[in-house]
Amino acid sequence: MNSPDASAASDKLSVHNYCISFIDLLGQREALRSQGLLPVFKSDDEHQQFIATLRNSIGAILKLQSRAEDMLREGERERPESPFRASLSPERQAVWDEMLRGRVTTQRWSDGLVSFVSLGDPDIKCPLNGVFNIFATAGSLCFMGLASGNPIRGAIDVAWGVELQPGELYGAAVARAYEIESVYAQYPRIVVGPRAIGFLEAHKNNKENDVYSGNNRALAELCLSMLAQDVDGLWILHYLGEEFRQAVTYRHHDEFYSRAWKYVEEQLRMHQKSGSSKLAFRYSHLQDYFAAHKHKSEAQPVDAADAQEVARR
């Protein structure tokens, strides 16, 4: 039987729809496969080997978490330097700031990350800002993971959830995103679930004319433009696409591309040599993806906030 305190606490919980990303750092299970109890070191060499294993595993996780936090701060920061904002009256600047407001929460999950945004937060006029940040961060982490030799895979979807404690999400959103990541993603890519696509389509087709609906509509169109259908029919974040480059990675895209291309080629050769057919096929597909989406360095960068304004016009 539930205690009165527990029943009272559950009555205060607010259930909303959430957009959630589930990111998994690959290779950690294999790296820790032979590990068990903390060993008794018989020599300094054994101790140093253990420290190296620990550093490689934990270091990759910490690097992933740090990158996610940096990009979320970048996505949520105020943008007083925006040329478009500077051209507005003070009253319209206040409206512009409300349109850009977002709130994304990141929850650490063993060797991965869960990031989510409430779609029913009454303080957020344009929830699509948070959704865009989740799309941008997940795609960037996938791209940068390959560039740094720490590949990830992940999933994004929309479903109901409840925060049992601040930053502790429970519900169908977590279960669905985890299922897509663990069952369907399979290799370094971000699979976007059908509910997330349906949510974006609904905002894209929203005909309301108020300024906040217009901003949500523009961001939904931007997120949809950053998707592509993979060979298995699943929709994925197209982080090598021109739309993603323009809105997210333009400052570092060419550097990420060259480093990621080199890593993918190295992994393909390694798995071909070792006879790992499953991984060889996956990296062969990644190689085809990279080969099909080379970019010209003269492409003009577009600031993400300005890209929203362009999409609204």
N, C-alpha and C positions, 0 to 999 in steps of 0.2 A: 504494500500500500504506500502511495506517495505521502510524504510528510507535508504538513500545511505550508512550510516554507518553500518546498520544491514546487508545489502546485501554484503558489503565488508567483514564483519566479517564472514558471512556464507561461502564465497568463500574460506576462509583460513582454514575451518574445514577439518580435515582428517578423512575419514571413513575407518575403518579396521574391520576385524574379531577380536572378543574378546572371551577369555575364562572367564567365570564369575561364581561366586558362590553367592547364595542368602541364607543367614542364618537368621532364625527367632527364637527368644527366646520364648518358649512356656509358657503359663499360664498367660501372662501379661494382656490379655483381661479380663480374669476372675478376676484377682487381682484388676483391676480398674473398674469393672462393676458398682459398687455402687457409684463411685466418680463423682462429678460434679463441681460446683463452689467451690472455696476455702472456707471452712467452717469458721463460726464464733465460736471460741472455748469458751465454757462455763466453762471449767475447765482445769486444767493442765493435767488431765488424758486423756481428749479428744485430747489435743494437742499432747501428747506423742503417742497416738494411731495413729494419722495421720502421725507423723514423722516416726513411725515404718513401716507403709504402704509404705511411700515414700522411706525409706531406703531399704526395701526388693525389691521394684520394680527397682529403679534406681541403687541400688547396684549390682543387678544381671546383668543389662545391662552394667554397667561400668566394672564389672569383665569379662564379655564376650569380650568386646572391648579390654581390657588390655591383655587378653590371646591371642587374635588374633594378636595384635601388637607384642607381645613377640615372637610368633611362626614365624611371617613373618620376623622379624629381624634375628631370628635364621636361617631361610631358606635362607636368602639373604646375610648373612655375608661372608666375605672372609674366605678361609680355608687354611691359610698358614701352619697349623699344620698337614694337611693330609699327611700320610706316602707316599702315591703314588705321590703327588705333589712334596714332598721333593726329590724323586728319579729322577725327570726330570731335564733336562738342563734348564738354564734361559730362552732360547727361547721357549722351550716347556711349561715351566711354564706359560708364557704369553698367549699361546694358551689355556692352561688349565683354566686360570682365565677367559678368554673370554667365554669359554664353560659354566662356572658356573654362568656367569652374568645373573641377572634376575631383573625384575621390576614389582612388584605387588602393586596395589593401593587399599586402603580400603576406602570405602565411608559409613559413618554411615547412617542408615535408620531407624528412630524411635527406635523400640525395636529389631533391627537386624543389620546385616552387609552385605554389598555388597563388594566383593573383585574381582578385574578383572585384566587381563593382556592382553595387545595388542599383537596380533599375527602377526602384520605387522610393528612393531617398527624396523626401519632400524639399530638402535644402538645395538640391541640384536641379537646375532648370533644364540642363541639356545633358542627360545621362550618356549620350553618344560620345561625349568627350572622353569619359572613362573607357568606353568600349574601344574607341580609337587607340587610346594609350595601351590597352591590353593587346590589340592587334599589332601595334607598332613594336611593342616590347618583345612579344613572342617571336615575331618574324626576325627582329634584330638578333635576339639570342640564338636563334637557329643558324643564322648567317655567320655571326661572330663565333659561335661554337665550332663550326667547321674551320673558320679562319685561324682559330687558336688551338686546334687539335683536341677540343673538348666537345664532341658532338652531343646534341640533345635531340629529343623528339617531344612532341606535345600535342595538345588538343585544346580547342576553344568551343564552348557551347553555352547555351542559355537554358536555365531551368530554375525551379524554386529552391530557395534555401533560407536558412535562419542562422543568425549569429548567436551562438550559445553564450559566448563571451565576445567582447570587442576583438575583431580579427580572427575569430574561430568559427569558420563557416561549416554548417552541417546541412545535409539535405540532398535532393536529387541533383542539384548542380554539381556537387563534388563527385557523386557516384557516376554521373553521366560523363563528365570530363575525364575521369580516371579510366572509365571503360574505353572511351575512344582512344586515349593515349596508349593504354596497355594492349588493346586488342587490334586496333586498326592502324595506328600511326606506323608501327613496325620499324621504321628507319628514320634518319634525320629529316623530319618534315613536321609541319604543324597542320594537323587536320582540323577543319572547321565543321562543326556538326550542323545538321539540318535545321535545328531550332534557332541557332545563331543566324543562319542565313535567312530564315523566315522572319526573324525579328528585324534584321536590316532591311529586308524587302518591304516590310510593313511601314517602316519610317520613310523609306524612299518614296513610297506611294502615298504618304500622308499629304493631303491637299490643304491642310490648315495653313493660314497665311501669317500667323504671328511670327515674330522674329526668332523665338526659340524653336518652334517647329521647323522653320527654315534652316536653322543651324543643324538641328538633328538630321534633317533630310540631306543636307550637304555632306555631313560626316558619314551617314549611312551609305551614300553613293561612293564616297572615298574608300570606305572599308570594302565595299563590294568590288570596287575596281582593283583592289589588291589581292583578289582571289584568282585561282586558276583550277581547272579540273584536271586531276592527275589521270594517269593511264588506267587506273583501277576504278575510275568514276567518282572517287572522293574529291571533295573540294579542299584545297590547301592554300595556305598563305604563300603568295607568289612574291617572295622577297627579292627575286632577281628581276622582277617586272619594273617597267619604267615608272608606274604610279608609286610603287613602294620606294623606289630610289628618289623620286622627286619629293615625296612627303616625309621620308624618314631618314634614309642613309646617305644622302647626297654627299656629305662632307667626307665620308670614309668609304664610299661604295667601291671604288676601284681598288683600294688597298685590300679591303675584305675579300673582294672577288679573286684577286691574284693569289692570296694566301689560301683561301678556301679551295680554289681550283687545284693548287699544288697538293693540299692535304687529301682531297678526294682521289686524285691520281695515285698518290702513295698508298692509300688504303686499298684501292682496287688492285694494284700490283701485289700487295702483301697478301690479300685474301685469295687471289688467283694462284699465287705460289703455294700457299698453305692448303689449298684445296677446299676452302670454306665456300661452297657454292652459294649458300644463302646470302652471305655478306658480300660476296663478289657480285651477285646480281643486283643487290641494293646499291652498291657504290657505282656499278655500271650505269644504273638508272640515274643516279645523281650526276655522273659525268655527262650523260646525255643532256640533262637539264641545264647544266652550266654551259655546255657547248652551244645550246640553242638560244641562250640569252646573254650573249656578250653585249656590253654596252659601249657606246662611243663616249670617250672622255669629254667631248665638248658639250654634252648635255647640260643645259642650264639648271642650276639648283633652284628649288622653290621652297621657301620657308613653309613649315607645316601649317601655321596659322594663316599665312597668305594663301596656301592651297585651299583652305576651307573657304576663304572669300572668293577665290576663283570659281570653286564649285558652286557657290551660291548664285553666281551671276548668270 
